[in-house]
Amino acid sequence: MNGVTEQAAFREIAGELMQPLLRYLERYVGDRAVAEDLSQETLIRMNKGLASFAGRSSIKTWAFSSANRVAADYLRNPDRRTRIVELEEVAEPIDPEPAIDERMVVGEMNDCIRSVIDSLPDSYRAALILHDLEGLSAEQTAEICECSLATAKIRIHRARLRLKDAFTKIGRASCRERV
């Protein structure tokens, strides 16, 4: 490919994948501004690597794999705390006039869910977000997480079990006491 064709192909790919990558990164790191920076870094890495893309996986899988590595690089700094953002928080605007008690309950529930998901090991959290929130297949999740299909399925299963156990415990005690 020549440079003009490569750039046109990259612009098309970036246009299609920008929002899904941003949504994934925002859920993974829990901060919109950081996710935007990480998505830009992901696109830069993809642009540099597009010429050598061998096609052994789909472009989407390759892009998410790159985003996963960018996020992992970012989170290696121990001062960075992760926070998962719920689908509703990202995809829909907040109701402008919910009742104060409703906002308090929803806020407490969201904080509780975030704290439980944040407590998952990185490998479980990534597998859970990719598979259950982003809707990727177990095969795609395995490829992005650079593990076998069996390992990806185990991580997804164990993450779900830990969530279930945590929510069962939370049902018996307040979230603040649990975390």
VEXTORMAR-816570 format. One record per residue (C-alpha): residue number from 1; residue in three letters; x, y, z. Coordinates in Angstrom, 1 decimal, always signed. Layout:
# residues N
R   n res      X      Y      Z
R NUM ala      X      Y      Z
...
This chain:
# residues 179
R   n res      X      Y      Z
R   1 met   +0.0   +0.0   +0.0
R   2 asn   +1.1   +3.5   -0.6
R   3 gly   +1.0   +6.2   +2.1
R   4 val   -2.2   +7.8   +0.9
R   5 thr   -4.0   +4.5   +0.7
R   6 glu   -2.8   +3.5   +4.2
R   7 gln   -3.9   +6.8   +5.7
R   8 ala   -7.3   +6.5   +4.1
R   9 ala   -7.6   +2.9   +5.4
R  10 phe   -6.5   +4.1   +8.9
R  11 arg   -9.0   +6.9   +9.0
R  12 glu  -11.8   +4.5   +8.1
R  13 ile  -10.7   +2.0  +10.8
R  14 ala  -10.2   +4.7  +13.4
R  15 gly  -13.7   +6.2  +12.6
R  16 glu  -15.4   +2.8  +13.1
R  17 leu  -13.5   +1.8  +16.2
R  18 met  -13.0   +5.1  +18.1
R  19 gln  -16.2   +5.0  +20.1
R  20 pro  -16.0   +1.3  +21.1
R  21 leu  -12.4   +1.7  +22.1
R  22 leu  -13.1   +4.8  +24.1
R  23 arg  -16.0   +3.1  +25.8
R  24 tyr  -13.9   +0.1  +26.7
R  25 leu  -11.0   +2.3  +28.0
R  26 glu  -13.4   +4.5  +30.0
R  27 arg  -14.9   +1.4  +31.7
R  28 tyr  -11.4   +0.0  +32.3
R  29 val   -9.8   +3.1  +33.8
R  30 gly  -12.9   +4.8  +35.1
R  31 asp  -12.0   +8.3  +33.9
R  32 arg  -13.2   +9.9  +30.7
R  33 ala  -10.2  +12.2  +30.2
R  34 val   -7.7   +9.5  +30.8
R  35 ala   -9.7   +7.1  +28.5
R  36 glu   -9.6   +9.8  +25.7
R  37 asp   -5.8  +10.1  +26.1
R  38 leu   -5.4   +6.3  +26.1
R  39 ser   -7.6   +6.0  +23.0
R  40 gln   -5.4   +8.5  +21.2
R  41 glu   -2.3   +6.5  +22.3
R  42 thr   -4.0   +3.3  +21.0
R  43 leu   -4.8   +5.0  +17.6
R  44 ile   -1.2   +6.2  +17.4
R  45 arg   +0.1   +2.6  +18.0
R  46 met   -2.4   +1.2  +15.5
R  47 asn   -1.4   +3.8  +12.9
R  48 lys   +2.3   +2.8  +13.3
R  49 gly   +1.5   -0.9  +13.2
R  50 leu   -1.1   -0.9  +10.4
R  51 ala   +1.4   -1.6   +7.7
R  52 ser   +2.6   -4.7   +9.5
R  53 phe   -0.9   -6.0  +10.4
R  54 ala   -0.8   -9.6   +9.3
R  55 gly   -4.6  -10.2   +9.4
R  56 arg   -4.4  -13.2  +11.7
R  57 ser   -7.3  -11.7  +13.6
R  58 ser  -10.0   -9.1  +12.9
R  59 ile   -9.1   -5.4  +12.9
R  60 lys  -11.5   -5.0  +15.9
R  61 thr   -9.7   -7.7  +17.9
R  62 trp   -6.3   -6.3  +17.0
R  63 ala   -7.5   -2.8  +18.1
R  64 phe   -8.9   -4.0  +21.4
R  65 ser   -5.7   -5.9  +22.0
R  66 ser   -3.7   -2.8  +21.4
R  67 ala   -6.1   -0.8  +23.7
R  68 asn   -5.7   -3.5  +26.4
R  69 arg   -1.9   -3.1  +26.3
R  70 val   -2.1   +0.7  +26.4
R  71 ala   -4.4   +0.5  +29.5
R  72 ala   -2.2   -2.1  +31.2
R  73 asp   +0.9   +0.2  +30.6
R  74 tyr   -1.0   +3.1  +32.1
R  75 leu   -2.2   +1.1  +35.1
R  76 arg   +1.2   -0.2  +35.9
R  77 asn   +1.8   +2.9  +37.9
R  78 pro   +0.8   +2.0  +41.4
R  79 asp   -0.6   +5.5  +42.1
R  80 arg   -3.4   +5.0  +39.6
R  81 arg   -6.6   +3.6  +40.9
R  82 thr   -9.1   +2.0  +38.5
R  83 arg  -12.8   +2.5  +38.5
R  84 ile  -15.4   +0.8  +36.3
R  85 val  -18.1   +2.9  +34.8
R  86 glu  -21.5   +1.5  +34.3
R  87 leu  -23.2   +1.2  +30.9
R  88 glu  -25.9   +3.7  +31.8
R  89 glu  -23.4   +6.3  +33.0
R  90 val  -21.6   +6.2  +29.6
R  91 ala  -24.3   +5.6  +27.1
R  92 glu  -27.2   +7.7  +28.4
R  93 pro  -27.4  +11.2  +29.8
R  94 ile  -28.3  +11.5  +33.5
R  95 asp  -32.0  +12.4  +34.2
R  96 pro  -31.9  +16.1  +35.0
R  97 glu  -34.3  +15.9  +37.9
R  98 pro  -34.2  +12.6  +39.8
R  99 ala  -35.4  +12.8  +43.4
R 100 ile  -32.6  +13.3  +45.9
R 101 asp  -33.2  +10.0  +47.6
R 102 glu  -33.2   +8.2  +44.3
R 103 arg  -29.9   +9.8  +43.4
R 104 met  -28.4   +8.8  +46.8
R 105 val  -29.5   +5.2  +46.4
R 106 val  -28.2   +5.0  +42.8
R 107 gly  -25.0   +6.7  +43.7
R 108 glu  -24.4   +4.3  +46.6
R 109 met  -25.2   +1.3  +44.4
R 110 asn  -22.9   +2.5  +41.6
R 111 asp  -20.0   +3.1  +44.1
R 112 cys  -20.6   -0.4  +45.6
R 113 ile  -20.6   -2.1  +42.1
R 114 arg  -17.5   -0.1  +41.1
R 115 ser  -15.7   -1.1  +44.3
R 116 val  -16.5   -4.8  +43.7
R 117 ile  -15.3   -4.7  +40.1
R 118 asp  -12.2   -2.7  +41.0
R 119 ser  -11.3   -5.4  +43.6
R 120 leu  -11.1   -8.0  +40.8
R 121 pro   -7.6   -8.9  +39.6
R 122 asp   -6.7   -7.1  +36.4
R 123 ser   -6.9  -10.2  +34.3
R 124 tyr  -10.4  -11.0  +35.5
R 125 arg  -11.6   -7.4  +35.2
R 126 ala  -10.3   -7.1  +31.6
R 127 ala  -12.0  -10.4  +30.6
R 128 leu  -15.3   -9.5  +32.3
R 129 ile  -15.4   -6.0  +30.7
R 130 leu  -14.5   -7.3  +27.2
R 131 his  -16.9  -10.2  +27.2
R 132 asp  -19.9   -9.1  +29.3
R 133 leu  -19.9   -5.3  +28.8
R 134 glu  -18.3   -5.0  +25.3
R 135 gly  -20.0   -8.1  +24.0
R 136 leu  -16.9   -9.7  +22.5
R 137 ser  -16.8  -13.4  +22.1
R 138 ala  -14.8  -15.6  +24.4
R 139 glu  -12.4  -16.2  +21.5
R 140 gln  -11.9  -12.5  +20.9
R 141 thr  -11.5  -11.9  +24.6
R 142 ala   -8.8  -14.7  +24.8
R 143 glu   -6.9  -13.1  +21.9
R 144 ile   -7.0   -9.6  +23.3
R 145 cys   -6.0  -10.8  +26.8
R 146 glu   -3.3  -12.9  +25.2
R 147 cys   -4.3  -16.2  +26.8
R 148 ser   -5.9  -19.5  +25.7
R 149 leu   -9.6  -19.8  +25.1
R 150 ala   -9.9  -22.0  +28.2
R 151 thr   -8.1  -19.4  +30.3
R 152 ala  -10.4  -16.6  +29.1
R 153 lys  -13.5  -18.7  +29.9
R 154 ile  -12.1  -19.4  +33.3
R 155 arg  -11.3  -15.8  +34.0
R 156 ile  -14.8  -14.7  +32.9
R 157 his  -16.4  -17.4  +35.1
R 158 arg  -14.3  -16.6  +38.1
R 159 ala  -14.9  -12.9  +37.8
R 160 arg  -18.6  -13.6  +37.7
R 161 leu  -18.4  -15.9  +40.7
R 162 arg  -16.4  -13.2  +42.7
R 163 leu  -19.1  -10.6  +41.8
R 164 lys  -21.8  -13.0  +42.8
R 165 asp  -20.1  -13.7  +46.1
R 166 ala  -19.4  -10.1  +46.8
R 167 phe  -23.0   -9.1  +46.1
R 168 thr  -24.3  -11.9  +48.3
R 169 lys  -22.0  -10.5  +51.1
R 170 ile  -23.2   -7.0  +50.4
R 171 gly  -26.7   -8.1  +50.7
R 172 arg  -25.9   -9.1  +54.3
R 173 ala  -23.9   -6.0  +55.1
R 174 ser  -23.5   -2.5  +53.8
R 175 cys  -21.1   -1.9  +50.9
R 176 arg  -18.9   +0.3  +53.1
R 177 glu  -18.4   -2.6  +55.6
R 178 arg  -17.5   -5.0  +52.8
R 179 val  -14.9   -3.0  +51.0
